[in-house]
Amino acid sequence: MLEITNVHKTFFPGSANERVALDGVTLTLAEGDFVSIIGSNGAGKSTLLNTVSGRLRPDQGTVRIDGTDVTKMHEHQRAKLIGRVFQDPLAGTAPNLTIEENLSLAYLRGKGRGLGRALNQQRRDFFVEQLRSLELGLENRLTHKVGLLSGGQRQALSLLMAGFTHPKVMLLDEHTAALDPERAALVTDLTHSIVEEGGLTTLMVTHNMEQALRVGNRLIMMHEGKIVWEADNATKKTLTVHDLLAQFAKIKGATLSDKAFLG
């Protein structure tokens, strides 16, 4: 479903600030795979997601989605193939539009724009059904502006919007990092439900190792632009946060605390 082959990306090449962000990354996800990506800051995690989404073009290598080479496609050209939720709850929604208007725009992702044909009763009924699954009462607030929602509510809405059109690939970029623990746990549960029920092929970047172990069927660790370690589903089920810290310390050659890793 998603094939990333020998991808390289260097920022500021040839300058004093040159930084290799991706160094020959190869990763294949079968349909329905949910891969969590962990690693220290600067490991290349978000750069990898940006390369898949089309926000960045690799210097070398290819990205294929569902058999189609999308490496040279612009971000908007991949919109119908990809759903994405960002770290900032403000990034995935339009605050001055209502909940139903935001849902309509998401529903038409990769299609023709315009709210008129989207906001009919049949579509509203569909939105109510989808919102009810969040168990946040948002199905009763269709005409409320999204800017009035809490961060957790907006992130849950963003997650629903990214997933309900069944994208070929779902990208989650530290999508619970800006939330308090209670709301982060809620959005993590919603993530598991939406991805599992939709059978969505998913890449999730996280600094939260408990979350990385809790959801998904595979886990990879990145360091200095490379995938340095991977755990399949069977191995992942046996791991603890301490195991992940020990593995990272072994790779980096240092002893790290949980706090240091999360930083």
MOZIFEN-V822783 format. One line per field, one symbol per residue. phi: phi as a letter, one per 40 degrees, with the letter a starting at -180 (. if undefined). Layout:
phi->???
This chain:
phi->.bbbbfcbabcfcgbccdaccbbgcbabbcdgcbbcbbicdgchcccccccccgcbbccahbbbbfgccbdcccdcccdccbbabcccdcccbbccbcdcccccccccdgbcchcdcccbcccccccdccccccfbgcccbdccccccccdcccccccccccbccfccbbbbbfcbccbcdcccccccccddccccccfccbbbcaccccccccbgbaabbbafgbcbaabccccdcccbddccccccccccgacbcdccccc
